[in-house]
Every structure is written in C-alpha cells, then in structure tokens.
Amino acid sequence: MRRVLPLFALAVLAGCAPAPVEKPAAAAPAPLHAFAFFVSDLQARDPRIADIIQSDCGMVAIARVPAIPLDDPLILPDLVVQYDDAGAEVQRWAKSYSSQILAISGNEMYFGASPGGDAGPFRTTPAGDVTVAVPLASNLEDDARFVACPASLPSFADMALVSCYETADVAGRPLKLAWEAGCPKDAFAAP
C-alpha cells in the first residue's frame, strides 16, 4: 500500500500539471511578385530590383515586391484614380507599368501582367495589397469611353500624361477613372 499511495499521488499531480503553452506560429511572409515599374534612379542599388529592361517608354525596373509600393521614393507605380462628377478623388490604386486594368469590384482593382513581370491577373486594394486573382473574362479598358479629364487630380503631377474614361465596375455601376497613359519625359534615360 505504501508504494501505491505515492504512485497515486504522482499520477494525480501529473494530471494537474498545466498544459504546455504553445507559441503562436509566426506569420508567413507575403509572397513576392515580379512587376515592371518606372524608377526614380536607374543606378540605385535596391534588393527589390531584379533587372532593368527596355520598354515602349524606355527603361523600367523589374522589382520583386510583396505589395504595390505606395509613396516609395524609388519604385514608381502607375496610378489609377476613381473620381466623382466634381473631379474629386473617390479612391486610388497603384499598379505595375503598362498592365491592363481588367475590372473594378468594390475597393479592389484587377490588373494584368506587366512587361517582364509575373503572369497575372492580380487583385489590389488602395493600400497596395496584391494577390494573384482568378482570370476574368472582361477587360475594363476595352469597354471604357474616353472623356475629358478634370482640370487637375491631386494624385497626378503631370496631367498631360493622364487619360480619363467613363466605364462600369463589375456590378454595372458607372465609374469615372483616370490613369497614367503616357511616357514620362525622362523615361528614355539609359541605366
């Protein structure tokens, strides 16, 4: 009996021991996507830049990024702005150079691949978050009607490079969009 009691006490104590605390798993890093972008300095050393290629508008960088860079001093995405009848910005997205705008759904913009970049389509938010998207059967640009732009939109430094269109989102709601469609003056500089 003397041996049973200590074994019984040990079994009870072992059953009362707190469960081991599991540490939460670290979040997996966001996947990197390769996109073409204009850059402010073709000579800059930046680990995100994998290559420099020739495009229709001059030299562009192929950058590997987890999101579309916003307000980045080096990597310069193309902007797309939804505006209202008064010419005020409603929302703004950024995309890779020369990628087609495929659709707008709520606050998400779908866009295609850029020259030298990963195959698309992609989905992005105004915050620049980007994910690979399901291919869409439509191309928003194909159904867009060219219209005169407002005198200015704050997101664009040079309105001469901006084109404006009336189109519709995936739910059929009318949209007024502006996006950069020209080559910046210094785009043809060689690295």
C-alpha positions, 0 to 999 in steps of 0.5 A, spaced: 500 500 500 505 504 501 508 504 494 501 505 491 499 511 495 505 515 492 504 512 485 497 515 486 499 521 488 504 522 482 499 520 477 494 525 480 499 531 480 501 529 473 494 530 471 494 537 474 500 539 471 498 545 466 498 544 459 504 546 455 503 553 452 504 553 445 507 559 441 503 562 436 506 560 429 509 566 426 506 569 420 508 567 413 511 572 409 507 575 403 509 572 397 513 576 392 511 578 385 515 580 379 512 587 376 515 592 371 515 599 374 518 606 372 524 608 377 526 614 380 534 612 379 536 607 374 543 606 378 540 605 385 542 599 388 535 596 391 534 588 393 527 589 390 530 590 383 531 584 379 533 587 372 532 593 368 529 592 361 527 596 355 520 598 354 515 602 349 517 608 354 524 606 355 527 603 361 523 600 367 525 596 373 523 589 374 522 589 382 520 583 386 515 586 391 510 583 396 505 589 395 504 595 390 509 600 393 505 606 395 509 613 396 516 609 395 521 614 393 524 609 388 519 604 385 514 608 381 507 605 380 502 607 375 496 610 378 489 609 377 484 614 380 476 613 381 473 620 381 466 623 382 462 628 377 466 634 381 473 631 379 474 629 386 478 623 388 473 617 390 479 612 391 486 610 388 490 604 386 497 603 384 499 598 379 505 595 375 507 599 368 503 598 362 498 592 365 491 592 363 486 594 368 481 588 367 475 590 372 473 594 378 469 590 384 468 594 390 475 597 393 479 592 389 482 593 382 484 587 377 490 588 373 494 584 368 501 582 367 506 587 366 512 587 361 517 582 364 513 581 370 509 575 373 503 572 369 497 575 372 491 577 373 492 580 380 487 583 385 489 590 389 486 594 394 488 602 395 493 600 400 497 596 395 495 589 397 496 584 391 494 577 390 494 573 384 486 573 382 482 568 378 482 570 370 476 574 368 473 574 362 472 582 361 477 587 360 475 594 363 479 598 358 476 595 352 469 597 354 471 604 357 469 611 353 474 616 353 472 623 356 475 629 358 479 629 364 478 634 370 482 640 370 487 637 375 487 630 380 491 631 386 494 624 385 497 626 378 503 631 377 503 631 370 496 631 367 498 631 360 500 624 361 493 622 364 487 619 360 480 619 363 474 614 361 467 613 363 466 605 364 462 600 369 465 596 375 463 589 375 456 590 378 454 595 372 455 601 376 458 607 372 465 609 374 469 615 372 477 613 372 483 616 370 490 613 369 497 614 367 497 613 359 503 616 357 511 616 357 514 620 362 519 625 359 525 622 362 523 615 361 528 614 355 534 615 360 539 609 359 541 605 366 
